Amino acid sequence: MLISDSGQVYAFGKDSFGDAEIGIQGSKMVTTPQLVDSLKNIFVVQAAIGHFFTAVLSREGRVYTFSWGNDGKLGHHTDPNDLEPRPLLGDLEHIPVVQIAAGFCYLLCLACQPSGM
C-alpha cells in the first residue's frame, strides 16, 4: 500500500484475499500501483497490513478494514471475507483514532478520547 500526499491509496502485490483491494482477488500478481477506488472518497493518513487483511486510518480518525476477517479481526460484524472497506463498530465507533498497527490476527488502535466523554 502507498498513500499519496492527497490521501489516495494505491495497492499492488498479490491480492490473495482482497487484502490489496485491487479487485482481482486470487493469485494474480499486480506489479504496478493501482488506485483503490473504494477508498477514493476517504482521505487516508495511515495503512496497516496484517495477515491477509488491511486497515486504513482516515484524517477524521475513523478506521476502515477489509479482506480476510477470520477471528473477528475486521471489527465490523460482516462475513469473514469482506472486500469492501468498512468502518470499525463498537467502542471505537465514536472515538477518534490517531494511530493503527496490525499483526497476525489482530488490529491495534491508539485512540484519543476528547475531554468530557
N, CA, C and O atoms as a GROMACS GRO file, in nm:
protein
  468
    1MET      N    1   0.084  -0.118   0.000
    1MET     CA    2   0.000   0.000   0.000
    1MET      C    3   0.088   0.124   0.000
    1MET      O    4   0.190   0.131   0.069
    2LEU      N    5   0.046   0.219  -0.079
    2LEU     CA    6   0.109   0.350  -0.083
    2LEU      C    7   0.000   0.454  -0.060
    2LEU      O    8  -0.112   0.438  -0.106
    3ILE      N    9   0.034   0.560   0.012
    3ILE     CA   10  -0.060   0.668   0.036
    3ILE      C   11   0.000   0.797  -0.020
    3ILE      O   12   0.113   0.833   0.014
    4SER      N   13  -0.075   0.864  -0.105
    4SER     CA   14  -0.027   0.989  -0.163
    4SER      C   15  -0.045   1.104  -0.064
    4SER      O   16  -0.114   1.089   0.037
    5ASP      N   17   0.016   1.218  -0.093
    5ASP     CA   18   0.001   1.334  -0.005
    5ASP      C   19  -0.140   1.390  -0.007
    5ASP      O   20  -0.176   1.472   0.077
    6SER      N   21  -0.222   1.347  -0.103
    6SER     CA   22  -0.363   1.388  -0.107
    6SER      C   23  -0.455   1.283  -0.046
    6SER      O   24  -0.577   1.292  -0.060
    7GLY      N   25  -0.398   1.182   0.023
    7GLY     CA   26  -0.477   1.082   0.094
    7GLY      C   27  -0.530   0.969   0.010
    7GLY      O   28  -0.611   0.890   0.059
    8GLN      N   29  -0.488   0.959  -0.115
    8GLN     CA   30  -0.532   0.849  -0.202
    8GLN      C   31  -0.446   0.725  -0.175
    8GLN      O   32  -0.327   0.736  -0.148
    9VAL      N   33  -0.509   0.608  -0.182
    9VAL     CA   34  -0.441   0.482  -0.153
    9VAL      C   35  -0.419   0.404  -0.282
    9VAL      O   36  -0.508   0.392  -0.366
   10TYR      N   37  -0.298   0.353  -0.296
   10TYR     CA   38  -0.261   0.271  -0.411
   10TYR      C   39  -0.212   0.137  -0.358
   10TYR      O   40  -0.142   0.131  -0.257
   11ALA      N   41  -0.248   0.030  -0.429
   11ALA     CA   42  -0.211  -0.104  -0.385
   11ALA      C   43  -0.147  -0.181  -0.499
   11ALA      O   44  -0.173  -0.155  -0.617
   12PHE      N   45  -0.064  -0.277  -0.462
   12PHE     CA   46  -0.003  -0.368  -0.559
   12PHE      C   47   0.045  -0.490  -0.484
   12PHE      O   48   0.050  -0.491  -0.361
   13GLY      N   49   0.080  -0.593  -0.558
   13GLY     CA   50   0.123  -0.719  -0.497
   13GLY      C   51   0.025  -0.830  -0.529
   13GLY      O   52  -0.051  -0.821  -0.625
   14LYS      N   53   0.026  -0.934  -0.447
   14LYS     CA   54  -0.064  -1.048  -0.464
   14LYS      C   55  -0.189  -1.024  -0.382
   14LYS      O   56  -0.181  -1.006  -0.260
   15ASP      N   57  -0.303  -1.025  -0.446
   15ASP     CA   58  -0.431  -0.993  -0.382
   15ASP      C   59  -0.506  -1.121  -0.346
   15ASP      O   60  -0.619  -1.141  -0.389
   16SER      N   61  -0.444  -1.206  -0.266
   16SER     CA   62  -0.498  -1.339  -0.237
   16SER      C   63  -0.638  -1.338  -0.179
   16SER      O   64  -0.725  -1.413  -0.224
   17PHE      N   65  -0.663  -1.253  -0.079
   17PHE     CA   66  -0.792  -1.249  -0.012
   17PHE      C   67  -0.856  -1.111  -0.019
   17PHE      O   68  -0.939  -1.077   0.065
   18GLY      N   69  -0.818  -1.032  -0.117
   18GLY     CA   70  -0.871  -0.897  -0.127
   18GLY      C   71  -0.800  -0.799  -0.036
   18GLY      O   72  -0.844  -0.685  -0.022
   19ASP      N   73  -0.690  -0.841   0.025
   19ASP     CA   74  -0.619  -0.754   0.119
   19ASP      C   75  -0.558  -0.632   0.052
   19ASP      O   76  -0.536  -0.531   0.117
   20ALA      N   77  -0.532  -0.641  -0.078
   20ALA     CA   78  -0.481  -0.524  -0.150
   20ALA      C   79  -0.594  -0.442  -0.210
   20ALA      O   80  -0.572  -0.332  -0.258
   21GLU      N   81  -0.719  -0.496  -0.207
   21GLU     CA   82  -0.839  -0.425  -0.255
   21GLU      C   83  -0.819  -0.374  -0.397
   21GLU      O   84  -0.857  -0.262  -0.430
   22ILE      N   85  -0.759  -0.458  -0.481
   22ILE     CA   86  -0.737  -0.422  -0.621
   22ILE      C   87  -0.853  -0.466  -0.708
   22ILE      O   88  -0.870  -0.418  -0.820
   23GLY      N   89  -0.934  -0.558  -0.658
   23GLY     CA   90  -1.049  -0.604  -0.732
   23GLY      C   91  -1.023  -0.724  -0.819
   23GLY      O   92  -1.106  -0.758  -0.903
   24ILE      N   93  -0.909  -0.789  -0.801
   24ILE     CA   94  -0.878  -0.908  -0.880
   24ILE      C   95  -0.838  -1.021  -0.786
   24ILE      O   96  -0.741  -1.093  -0.811
   25GLN      N   97  -0.913  -1.036  -0.679
   25GLN     CA   98  -0.883  -1.136  -0.578
   25GLN      C   99  -0.844  -1.269  -0.642
   25GLN      O  100  -0.913  -1.317  -0.733
   26GLY      N  101  -0.737  -1.327  -0.597
   26GLY     CA  102  -0.687  -1.453  -0.650
   26GLY      C  103  -0.537  -1.453  -0.651
   26GLY      O  104  -0.473  -1.387  -0.569
   27SER      N  105  -0.480  -1.527  -0.742
   27SER     CA  106  -0.336  -1.544  -0.741
   27SER      C  107  -0.261  -1.450  -0.835
   27SER      O  108  -0.139  -1.459  -0.846
   28LYS      N  109  -0.331  -1.360  -0.902
   28LYS     CA  110  -0.264  -1.270  -0.995
   28LYS      C  111  -0.176  -1.169  -0.920
   28LYS      O  112  -0.217  -1.113  -0.818
   29MET      N  113  -0.056  -1.148  -0.972
   29MET     CA  114   0.036  -1.052  -0.915
   29MET      C  115   0.023  -0.919  -0.989
   29MET      O  116   0.032  -0.915  -1.112
   30VAL      N  117   0.003  -0.812  -0.916
   30VAL     CA  118  -0.007  -0.678  -0.973
   30VAL      C  119   0.124  -0.607  -0.941
   30VAL      O  120   0.156  -0.586  -0.824
   31THR      N  121   0.199  -0.571  -1.044
   31THR     CA  122   0.334  -0.518  -1.022
   31THR      C  123   0.343  -0.366  -1.026
   31THR      O  124   0.449  -0.310  -0.996
   32THR      N  125   0.235  -0.298  -1.061
   32THR     CA  126   0.235  -0.152  -1.058
   32THR      C  127   0.122  -0.103  -0.968
   32THR      O  128   0.015  -0.163  -0.966
   33PRO      N  129   0.144   0.004  -0.892
   33PRO     CA  130   0.041   0.054  -0.801
   33PRO      C  131  -0.089   0.089  -0.874
   33PRO      O  132  -0.087   0.152  -0.980
   34GLN      N  133  -0.201   0.046  -0.816
   34GLN     CA  134  -0.335   0.071  -0.869
   34GLN      C  135  -0.415   0.149  -0.765
   34GLN      O  136  -0.411   0.116  -0.647
   35LEU      N  137  -0.487   0.252  -0.809
   35LEU     CA  138  -0.571   0.329  -0.718
   35LEU      C  139  -0.678   0.240  -0.658
   35LEU      O  140  -0.743   0.163  -0.729
   36VAL      N  141  -0.698   0.248  -0.527
   36VAL     CA  142  -0.803   0.173  -0.459
   36VAL      C  143  -0.931   0.257  -0.467
   36VAL      O  144  -0.950   0.349  -0.388
   37ASP      N  145  -1.016   0.224  -0.563
   37ASP     CA  146  -1.137   0.303  -0.590
   37ASP      C  147  -1.230   0.313  -0.470
   37ASP      O  148  -1.292   0.417  -0.448
   38SER      N  149  -1.241   0.206  -0.392
   38SER     CA  150  -1.335   0.206  -0.280
   38SER      C  151  -1.293   0.300  -0.167
   38SER      O  152  -1.372   0.326  -0.076
   39LEU      N  153  -1.170   0.351  -0.172
   39LEU     CA  154  -1.123   0.445  -0.070
   39LEU      C  155  -1.102   0.586  -0.125
   39LEU      O  156  -1.050   0.673  -0.055
   40LYS      N  157  -1.142   0.610  -0.249
   40LYS     CA  158  -1.110   0.739  -0.312
   40LYS      C  159  -1.180   0.857  -0.248
   40LYS      O  160  -1.135   0.971  -0.266
   41ASN      N  161  -1.289   0.836  -0.175
   41ASN     CA  162  -1.360   0.946  -0.108
   41ASN      C  163  -1.322   0.960   0.039
   41ASN      O  164  -1.385   1.036   0.112
   42ILE      N  165  -1.220   0.887   0.081
   42ILE     CA  166  -1.172   0.891   0.219
   42ILE      C  167  -1.027   0.939   0.217
   42ILE      O  168  -0.944   0.881   0.147
   43PHE      N  169  -0.996   1.044   0.292
   43PHE     CA  170  -0.858   1.094   0.300
   43PHE      C  171  -0.784   1.004   0.399
   43PHE      O  172  -0.805   1.015   0.520
   44VAL      N  173  -0.698   0.917   0.349
   44VAL     CA  174  -0.627   0.819   0.431
   44VAL      C  175  -0.492   0.876   0.473
   44VAL      O  176  -0.420   0.934   0.392
   45VAL      N  177  -0.458   0.857   0.602
   45VAL     CA  178  -0.330   0.906   0.654
   45VAL      C  179  -0.236   0.794   0.695
   45VAL      O  180  -0.116   0.816   0.710
   46GLN      N  181  -0.290   0.672   0.714
   46GLN     CA  182  -0.205   0.559   0.754
   46GLN      C  183  -0.270   0.429   0.709
   46GLN      O  184  -0.392   0.418   0.703
   47ALA      N  185  -0.187   0.330   0.679
   47ALA     CA  186  -0.233   0.195   0.647
   47ALA      C  187  -0.155   0.096   0.732
   47ALA      O  188  -0.038   0.117   0.762
   48ALA      N  189  -0.221  -0.013   0.770
   48ALA     CA  190  -0.156  -0.121   0.843
   48ALA      C  191  -0.201  -0.252   0.779
   48ALA      O  192  -0.319  -0.272   0.754
   49ILE      N  193  -0.105  -0.339   0.753
   49ILE     CA  194  -0.136  -0.464   0.684
   49ILE      C  195  -0.102  -0.580   0.776
   49ILE      O  196   0.010  -0.594   0.824
   50GLY      N  197  -0.204  -0.664   0.802
   50GLY     CA  198  -0.186  -0.783   0.884
   50GLY      C  199  -0.180  -0.907   0.796
   50GLY      O  200  -0.146  -0.899   0.678
   51HIS      N  201  -0.213  -1.020   0.854
   51HIS     CA  202  -0.212  -1.148   0.783
   51HIS      C  203  -0.338  -1.157   0.698
   51HIS      O  204  -0.444  -1.195   0.748
   52PHE      N  205  -0.328  -1.123   0.570
   52PHE     CA  206  -0.438  -1.125   0.474
   52PHE      C  207  -0.551  -1.028   0.507
   52PHE      O  208  -0.666  -1.054   0.471
   53PHE      N  209  -0.521  -0.918   0.574
   53PHE     CA  210  -0.621  -0.813   0.592
   53PHE      C  211  -0.550  -0.678   0.598
   53PHE      O  212  -0.430  -0.670   0.625
   54THR      N  213  -0.627  -0.574   0.572
   54THR     CA  214  -0.572  -0.439   0.569
   54THR      C  215  -0.662  -0.345   0.649
   54THR      O  216  -0.784  -0.362   0.651
   55ALA      N  217  -0.601  -0.248   0.715
   55ALA     CA  218  -0.673  -0.142   0.785
   55ALA      C  219  -0.616  -0.009   0.740
   55ALA      O  220  -0.496   0.004   0.718
   56VAL      N  221  -0.702   0.090   0.726
   56VAL     CA  222  -0.658   0.225   0.694
   56VAL      C  223  -0.720   0.322   0.794
   56VAL      O  224  -0.830   0.298   0.845
   57LEU      N  225  -0.649   0.430   0.820
   57LEU     CA  226  -0.694   0.533   0.913
   57LEU      C  227  -0.721   0.661   0.835
   57LEU      O  228  -0.637   0.707   0.758
   58SER      N  229  -0.840   0.717   0.855
   58SER     CA  230  -0.876   0.840   0.785
   58SER      C  231  -0.828   0.962   0.862
   58SER      O  232  -0.796   0.954   0.981
   59ARG      N  233  -0.823   1.074   0.795
   59ARG     CA  234  -0.784   1.202   0.857
   59ARG      C  235  -0.878   1.237   0.973
   59ARG      O  236  -0.837   1.304   1.067
   60GLU      N  237  -1.002   1.191   0.966
   60GLU     CA  238  -1.100   1.219   1.071
   60GLU      C  239  -1.091   1.124   1.189
   60GLU      O  240  -1.164   1.139   1.286
   61GLY      N  241  -1.001   1.026   1.183
   61GLY     CA  242  -0.983   0.933   1.294
   61GLY      C  243  -1.068   0.808   1.287
   61GLY      O  244  -1.081   0.736   1.386
   62ARG      N  245  -1.126   0.780   1.171
   62ARG     CA  246  -1.204   0.656   1.152
   62ARG      C  247  -1.113   0.548   1.097
   62ARG      O  248  -1.023   0.576   1.017
   63VAL      N  249  -1.136   0.425   1.140
   63VAL     CA  250  -1.058   0.310   1.092
   63VAL      C  251  -1.148   0.226   1.002
   63VAL      O  252  -1.260   0.193   1.039
   64TYR      N  253  -1.097   0.191   0.885
   64TYR     CA  254  -1.168   0.107   0.789
   64TYR      C  255  -1.085  -0.020   0.768
   64TYR      O  256  -0.963  -0.013   0.753
   65THR      N  257  -1.152  -0.135   0.768
   65THR     CA  258  -1.083  -0.262   0.748
   65THR      C  259  -1.148  -0.340   0.635
   65THR      O  260  -1.265  -0.320   0.603
   66PHE      N  261  -1.069  -0.431   0.576
   66PHE     CA  262  -1.123  -0.516   0.469
   66PHE      C  263  -1.033  -0.635   0.447
   66PHE      O  264  -0.916  -0.635   0.484
   67SER      N  265  -1.089  -0.737   0.385
   67SER     CA  266  -1.025  -0.859   0.339
   67SER      C  267  -1.066  -0.979   0.423
   67SER      O  268  -1.183  -0.994   0.457
   68TRP      N  269  -0.969  -1.064   0.458
   68TRP     CA  270  -0.997  -1.190   0.526
   68TRP      C  271  -1.017  -1.164   0.674
   68TRP      O  272  -0.921  -1.136   0.746
   69GLY      N  273  -1.142  -1.174   0.720
   69GLY     CA  274  -1.175  -1.134   0.856
   69GLY      C  275  -1.196  -1.245   0.955
   69GLY      O  276  -1.274  -1.229   1.049
   70ASN      N  277  -1.129  -1.358   0.937
   70ASN     CA  278  -1.147  -1.464   1.036
   70ASN      C  279  -1.104  -1.414   1.174
   70ASN      O  280  -1.027  -1.319   1.184
   71ASP      N  281  -1.154  -1.477   1.277
   71ASP     CA  282  -1.125  -1.442   1.416
   71ASP      C  283  -1.176  -1.303   1.455
   71ASP      O  284  -1.133  -1.248   1.557
   72GLY      N  285  -1.267  -1.246   1.378
   72GLY     CA  286  -1.326  -1.118   1.412
   72GLY      C  287  -1.234  -0.998   1.399
   72GLY      O  288  -1.265  -0.890   1.450
   73LYS      N  289  -1.121  -1.015   1.334
   73LYS     CA  290  -1.020  -0.908   1.332
   73LYS      C  291  -1.060  -0.786   1.250
   73LYS      O  292  -0.995  -0.682   1.261
   74LEU      N  293  -1.166  -0.794   1.168
   74LEU     CA  294  -1.209  -0.676   1.092
   74LEU      C  295  -1.289  -0.578   1.176
   74LEU      O  296  -1.293  -0.459   1.146
   75GLY      N  297  -1.354  -0.626   1.282
   75GLY     CA  298  -1.422  -0.538   1.375
   75GLY      C  299  -1.550  -0.474   1.327
   75GLY      O  300  -1.590  -0.368   1.376
   76HIS      N  301  -1.618  -0.538   1.228
   76HIS     CA  302  -1.746  -0.480   1.186
   76HIS      C  303  -1.853  -0.584   1.157
   76HIS      O  304  -1.942  -0.559   1.075
   77HIS      N  305  -1.847  -0.698   1.219
   77HIS     CA  306  -1.955  -0.797   1.218
   77HIS      C  307  -2.007  -0.832   1.080
   77HIS      O  308  -2.128  -0.842   1.062
   78THR      N  309  -1.919  -0.850   0.983
   78THR     CA  310  -1.961  -0.888   0.849
   78THR      C  311  -1.911  -1.029   0.821
   78THR      O  312  -1.851  -1.093   0.907
   79ASP      N  313  -1.935  -1.075   0.700
   79ASP     CA  314  -1.883  -1.205   0.661
   79ASP      C  315  -1.733  -1.207   0.680
   79ASP      O  316  -1.668  -1.103   0.673
   80PRO      N  317  -1.677  -1.326   0.704
   80PRO     CA  318  -1.531  -1.334   0.725
   80PRO      C  319  -1.448  -1.272   0.613
   80PRO      O  320  -1.342  -1.215   0.640
   81ASN      N  321  -1.494  -1.282   0.490
   81ASN     CA  322  -1.420  -1.221   0.379
   81ASN      C  323  -1.500  -1.102   0.328
   81ASN      O  324  -1.596  -1.120   0.253
   82ASP      N  325  -1.462  -0.983   0.367
   82ASP     CA  326  -1.532  -0.862   0.326
   82ASP      C  327  -1.436  -0.775   0.247
   82ASP      O  328  -1.346  -0.714   0.303
   83LEU      N  329  -1.457  -0.770   0.116
   83LEU     CA  330  -1.366  -0.697   0.029
   83LEU      C  331  -1.392  -0.547   0.028
   83LEU      O  332  -1.310  -0.470  -0.024
   84GLU      N  333  -1.504  -0.504   0.082
   84GLU     CA  334  -1.538  -0.362   0.085
   84GLU      C  335  -1.489  -0.300   0.216
   84GLU      O  336  -1.525  -0.348   0.323
   85PRO      N  337  -1.407  -0.194   0.210
   85PRO     CA  338  -1.363  -0.128   0.334
   85PRO      C  339  -1.483  -0.076   0.413
   85PRO      O  340  -1.568  -0.005   0.359
   86ARG      N  341  -1.488  -0.113   0.540
   86ARG     CA  342  -1.598  -0.071   0.628
   86ARG      C  343  -1.540  -0.017   0.758
   86ARG      O  344  -1.435  -0.064   0.803
   87PRO      N  345  -1.608   0.081   0.820
   87PRO     CA  346  -1.557   0.136   0.946
   87PRO      C  347  -1.574   0.038   1.062
   87PRO      O  348  -1.663  -0.046   1.062
   88LEU      N  349  -1.486   0.051   1.160
   88LEU     CA  350  -1.497  -0.030   1.281
   88LEU      C  351  -1.627   0.004   1.353
   88LEU      O  352  -1.676   0.116   1.345
   89LEU      N  353  -1.681  -0.094   1.422
   89LEU     CA  354  -1.800  -0.076   1.505
   89LEU      C  355  -1.761  -0.094   1.651
   89LEU      O  356  -1.649  -0.136   1.681
   90GLY      N  357  -1.852  -0.063   1.740
   90GLY     CA  358  -1.827  -0.086   1.882
   90GLY      C  359  -1.772   0.036   1.953
   90GLY      O  360  -1.803   0.149   1.916
   91ASP      N  361  -1.689   0.012   2.054
   91ASP     CA  362  -1.640   0.119   2.141
   91ASP      C  363  -1.563   0.228   2.067
   91ASP      O  364  -1.565   0.343   2.110
   92LEU      N  365  -1.495   0.195   1.959
   92LEU     CA  366  -1.417   0.295   1.886
   92LEU      C  367  -1.496   0.367   1.777
   92LEU      O  368  -1.442   0.448   1.703
   93GLU      N  369  -1.623   0.336   1.769
   93GLU     CA  370  -1.706   0.393   1.663
   93GLU      C  371  -1.714   0.546   1.670
   93GLU      O  372  -1.723   0.612   1.567
   94HIS      N  373  -1.711   0.601   1.792
   94HIS     CA  374  -1.728   0.745   1.809
   94HIS      C  375  -1.608   0.811   1.878
   94HIS      O  376  -1.618   0.925   1.922
   95ILE      N  377  -1.497   0.741   1.886
   95ILE     CA  378  -1.376   0.796   1.947
   95ILE      C  379  -1.269   0.806   1.838
   95ILE      O  380  -1.241   0.706   1.771
   96PRO      N  381  -1.209   0.923   1.820
   96PRO     CA  382  -1.106   0.937   1.716
   96PRO      C  383  -0.983   0.850   1.743
   96PRO      O  384  -0.932   0.846   1.855
   97VAL      N  385  -0.938   0.783   1.640
   97VAL     CA  386  -0.816   0.702   1.647
   97VAL      C  387  -0.704   0.784   1.586
   97VAL      O  388  -0.724   0.852   1.485
   98VAL      N  389  -0.584   0.777   1.646
   98VAL     CA  390  -0.472   0.856   1.596
   98VAL      C  391  -0.362   0.771   1.534
   98VAL      O  392  -0.277   0.823   1.462
   99GLN      N  393  -0.362   0.640   1.563
   99GLN     CA  394  -0.260   0.553   1.505
   99GLN      C  395  -0.311   0.409   1.506
   99GLN      O  396  -0.386   0.369   1.594
  100ILE      N  397  -0.268   0.330   1.404
  100ILE     CA  398  -0.306   0.190   1.397
  100ILE      C  399  -0.183   0.104   1.372
  100ILE      O  400  -0.082   0.150   1.318
  101ALA      N  401  -0.194  -0.023   1.413
  101ALA     CA  402  -0.090  -0.123   1.386
  101ALA      C  403  -0.161  -0.257   1.371
  101ALA      O  404  -0.260  -0.283   1.439
  102ALA      N  405  -0.110  -0.342   1.283
  102ALA     CA  406  -0.172  -0.472   1.260
  102ALA      C  407  -0.069  -0.583   1.279
  102ALA      O  408   0.050  -0.564   1.257
  103GLY      N  409  -0.119  -0.698   1.322
  103GLY     CA  410  -0.034  -0.816   1.337
  103GLY      C  411  -0.100  -0.935   1.271
  103GLY      O  412  -0.184  -0.920   1.183
  104PHE      N  413  -0.062  -1.053   1.314
  104PHE     CA  414  -0.110  -1.175   1.251
  104PHE      C  415  -0.262  -1.184   1.254
  104PHE      O  416  -0.324  -1.198   1.148
  105CYS      N  417  -0.323  -1.177   1.369
  105CYS     CA  418  -0.470  -1.187   1.381
  105CYS      C  419  -0.526  -1.078   1.470
  105CYS      O  420  -0.619  -1.102   1.547
  106TYR      N  421  -0.469  -0.958   1.461
  106TYR     CA  422  -0.521  -0.850   1.545
  106TYR      C  423  -0.496  -0.715   1.481
  106TYR      O  424  -0.413  -0.700   1.392
  107LEU      N  425  -0.570  -0.617   1.530
  107LEU     CA  426  -0.553  -0.478   1.491
  107LEU      C  427  -0.549  -0.396   1.620
  107LEU      O  428  -0.636  -0.411   1.705
  108LEU      N  429  -0.448  -0.312   1.634
  108LEU     CA  430  -0.437  -0.223   1.750
  108LEU      C  431  -0.470  -0.081   1.706
  108LEU      O  432  -0.428  -0.037   1.599
  109CYS      N  433  -0.545  -0.011   1.789
  109CYS     CA  434  -0.580   0.128   1.760
  109CYS      C  435  -0.546   0.213   1.881
  109CYS      O  436  -0.586   0.182   1.993
  110LEU      N  437  -0.473   0.320   1.859
  110LEU     CA  438  -0.444   0.418   1.963
  110LEU      C  439  -0.548   0.528   1.949
  110LEU      O  440  -0.551   0.599   1.849
  111ALA      N  441  -0.632   0.541   2.050
  111ALA     CA  442  -0.743   0.636   2.043
  111ALA      C  443  -0.717   0.754   2.135
  111ALA      O  444  -0.644   0.745   2.233
  112CYS      N  445  -0.778   0.865   2.100
  112CYS     CA  446  -0.766   0.988   2.177
  112CYS      C  447  -0.907   1.030   2.215
  112CYS      O  448  -0.980   1.088   2.134
  113GLN      N  449  -0.945   1.002   2.339
  113GLN     CA  450  -1.080   1.034   2.381
  113GLN      C  451  -1.089   1.182   2.418
  113GLN      O  452  -1.018   1.228   2.507
  114PRO      N  453  -1.175   1.257   2.349
  114PRO     CA  454  -1.190   1.400   2.379
  114PRO      C  455  -1.238   1.423   2.521
  114PRO      O  456  -1.306   1.337   2.578
  115SER      N  457  -1.205   1.537   2.578
  115SER     CA  458  -1.249   1.572   2.714
  115SER      C  459  -1.401   1.573   2.720
  115SER      O  460  -1.469   1.612   2.625
  116GLY      N  461  -1.454   1.530   2.834
  116GLY     CA  462  -1.597   1.533   2.855
  116GLY      C  463  -1.671   1.412   2.804
  116GLY      O  464  -1.794   1.407   2.812
  117MET      N  465  -1.601   1.313   2.752
  117MET     CA  466  -1.670   1.193   2.703
  117MET      C  467  -1.671   1.087   2.810
  117MET      O  468  -1.725   0.978   2.789
   0.00000   0.00000   0.00000
